[in-house]
Amino acid sequence: CTLDSEVALRVGGDFFFDPQPGDSPVNLVLIAGGVGINPLFSILLHIADLHGYQEGKGNRNKLGTAKLYYSAKNTSELLFKKNILGLMKAFPGKITCCFHVTQQRSQICEELQPHITGK
């Protein structure tokens, strides 16, 4: 997003991401805290599947990017962090993540450091 961009937000409830062939590509911003990552991680896996299918078979779905902002008290409470890093490596520039920790007391591992804000 850029300054003055229009965005839609949805908090809570039942939600999903199911783009259909012919839909315009959308860029997703997913925001999670703690265990709230569960449904958003499922969406990320679905996006990765669609990107993989698109690259391998010429999928008719046009996909944008997905950016995850995920916050927890410390890195040990960041669920699925290794899986998320793997998705970022598999789909560079298409799936990105910024982790935010609020009460980290120990050193952050090198693999996570480039993706961590707050300390």
C-alpha positions in Angstrom: 0.0 0.0 0.0 1.0 3.6 -0.5 -0.2 6.7 1.3 -3.9 7.2 0.7 -4.4 3.7 -0.6 -7.8 2.2 0.1 -7.7 -1.1 2.0 -10.4 -3.4 3.4 -10.0 -5.0 6.8 -11.8 -7.8 8.4 -11.4 -8.9 12.0 -12.7 -12.2 13.4 -15.4 -14.4 12.0 -15.2 -16.9 9.2 -12.9 -15.9 6.4 -11.1 -17.5 3.5 -9.2 -16.6 0.3 -10.4 -18.4 -2.8 -9.6 -16.5 -5.9 -11.4 -17.6 -9.0 -10.1 -17.8 -12.6 -10.7 -14.4 -14.2 -10.5 -12.5 -10.9 -8.1 -9.6 -10.9 -4.9 -10.2 -8.9 -5.0 -8.9 -5.3 -2.1 -8.2 -2.9 -2.9 -9.5 0.5 -1.8 -8.1 3.8 -2.3 -10.6 6.6 -2.0 -9.5 10.3 -1.8 -12.0 13.1 -1.0 -12.1 16.8 -0.2 -15.2 18.8 -2.4 -18.2 18.0 -4.4 -16.0 15.6 -1.9 -17.2 13.0 -3.8 -20.5 12.5 -6.3 -19.4 9.8 -3.9 -17.0 8.2 -1.2 -19.8 7.9 -3.8 -21.9 6.1 -4.3 -19.0 3.7 -0.6 -18.7 3.2 -0.4 -22.4 2.4 -3.2 -22.0 -0.1 -1.4 -19.1 -1.8 1.8 -21.1 -2.0 -0.2 -24.0 -3.6 -1.7 -21.6 -6.1 1.7 -20.0 -6.9 3.3 -23.5 -7.3 0.5 -24.6 -9.5 0.7 -21.4 -11.6 4.4 -21.9 -12.2 4.1 -25.5 -13.1 0.9 -25.6 -15.1 0.1 -22.1 -16.2 -2.8 -21.6 -13.8 -5.5 -19.2 -15.0 -5.6 -17.5 -11.6 -3.5 -14.3 -11.5 -2.0 -13.9 -8.1 -0.6 -10.9 -6.4 1.7 -10.9 -3.4 1.0 -11.9 0.2 2.7 -10.0 3.1 2.3 -11.4 6.6 2.7 -9.3 9.8 2.9 -11.6 12.8 3.4 -10.6 16.4 4.1 -12.6 19.5 5.7 -12.1 22.9 8.9 -13.8 21.8 10.3 -15.9 19.0 9.4 -19.1 20.7 5.8 -18.1 20.6 5.9 -17.5 16.8 4.0 -20.6 15.6 4.9 -22.0 12.1 7.9 -19.7 11.8 10.1 -22.3 10.1 7.3 -23.1 7.7 6.7 -19.4 6.9 10.4 -18.9 6.3 10.3 -21.9 3.9 7.4 -20.4 2.0 9.3 -17.1 1.7 12.3 -19.0 0.3 10.2 -21.0 -2.1 8.3 -17.9 -3.4 10.7 -14.9 -3.1 8.9 -11.6 -3.5 5.5 -13.3 -3.7 5.3 -14.3 0.0 7.0 -12.1 2.6 6.8 -11.9 6.4 7.7 -9.5 9.1 7.7 -10.9 12.6 7.3 -8.6 15.6 8.3 -9.6 19.1 7.4 -7.5 22.2 9.3 -9.1 25.1 12.2 -11.0 23.7 14.9 -11.6 26.4 17.2 -14.0 24.6 19.2 -13.6 21.4 17.3 -14.1 18.2 18.6 -16.8 15.9 20.4 -15.6 12.7 17.7 -17.1 10.4 15.0 -14.9 12.0 17.0 -11.7 12.5 16.3 -10.2 9.1 12.6 -10.6 9.5 12.2 -9.4 13.2 11.1 -6.0 14.3 10.8 -4.9 18.0 13.0 -6.5 20.6 
